[in-house]
């Protein structure tokens, strides 16, 4: 299984973007663990797991998706996250 790597630029503070990310993940029954520098998350999607890690570098959220359903392309995950975090 291949990983997905993408960056999401944000304005405001790391606390604000991570609060949005945590809310989005936890609203789907997932877990979001970390701080304003780095962490990890996982959530179920159609009975499959999506999990990954994040790093905050300035005003950029660097995401690595480690596990995802094979039928879900990386760009679909990226589009979903950009929409939820904007």
WOHU-V44302 format. One record per backbone hydrogen bond with DSSP energy under -1.0 kcal/mol. CO is the residue of the C=O (numbers start at 1). NH is the residue of the N-H. If there is no record, write none. Layout:
BEGIN
CO;NH  CO;NH
END
This chain:
BEGIN
4;65  6;63  8;61  13;17  14;18  15;19  16;20  17;21  18;22  19;23  20;24  21;25  22;26  23;27  25;28  25;30  26;29  31;42  33;40  37;56  38;35  39;54  40;33  41;52  42;31  43;50  45;48  48;45  50;43  51;66  51;67  52;41  53;64  54;39  55;62  59;10  60;57  61;8  62;55  63;6  64;53  65;4  67;51  69;72  73;77  74;78  75;79  76;80  77;81  78;82  79;83  80;84  81;85  82;86
END
